[in-house]
């Protein structure tokens, strides 16, 4: 094993065996967001020099949803649950021989543009190996987008000692019933939440995923 692969293996084993994992999967209609991205991505890039992606939208919705579900953004020290004041969102980035997770600090205080810039910047510097140590530490919650490879559903492992991780599946179009009995082609993706069952219960996790969906639909589709 390389040094990076060995470190990943040790952390995954520690997380999997110290935290009892439970997972929930929720299918979300993202048609309006996907259509907006397709319509505005070129203008957004020309104006801001960063890409407009579904990752940024979900990161924003996730960070906003945490406000009403603080246990998702907590950690456990012995028998004490510690609630974090802000959201420091780690976003997994694939690199040669492994994965790195740069951390965006204070994502609950950011808007879509600033999050998009941060995601683009950190992902670029992960691949050029120019991140500082501070930029890969201090995370309170993690998100991983395995949907970029076309995979629809996956069960991610928590980054211990965090309490949860959200996996994003690929966006796929399919027929759906809308407005009563009408059939339309809509865009869907699966949100896969894995959490530490010592602190977070299943119904709490269900409600959190529904809150993420609600927050996603409330993001203004303007640039």
C-alpha positions, 0 to 999 in steps of 0.5 A: 500500500502507498502511504495515502492508501494505508492512511485511508484504510486505517481511518475507514476501519476505525470509523466502521468499527467504532461507530455503528453505521446506519444508512437511508436513501432518498430519491429527490426530484432535481429537475428545476435545478438541472434545467437551470444549470444547463441554461445558465452554466455558460453564462455563470462560468463566463461571469465568475470563472467557476463551474455551476454544478449540482454539487454546489446546490446540494452543499448549500441545501445540506448546510442550511438543513443542518440548522434544524437538525444539529445532531447531524453536525455533532460529534461524540466524546465518550458519553457526551454529544458535542454540537458544532456551532458552524458547518465545516463541510468536507467534500471528497475529491478523487486523486491518484491512489485515493481520496482527499477531503478538503474542508470548506469552513462555515458553509452554513454562512455562504451563498451559492456563488461563494460555495461554487468558488470554494468547491472549484478552488479546493478541488483544483488545488487538491489535484495540484497538491497545493492544499495547506494542512488547515484545509484538510482538517476541522470538518464537521460533516462530509459529502461525497459525489459518487454520481460523477462516475454514473453510479446511482446509489452507494453507501458511504462510510462516516469520516470518524469522529464526524456524525454523518456523511451524505453521498450523491448519486448520478442524476437520471431522467425517468417518467414520473407522475406529476400534477395528478395523473400527468406523466412527464420526464423528470430528473432524479438523484438519490441522496444517501445518508450514513450516520452514527446510530449511537446519536442519530435515530432513523426517523431523525435521519429521515426528517433530515433528508426531507429537510435537505430536499426542502432546502434545495427547492428553496434555493433561488434559481438566479445568478 
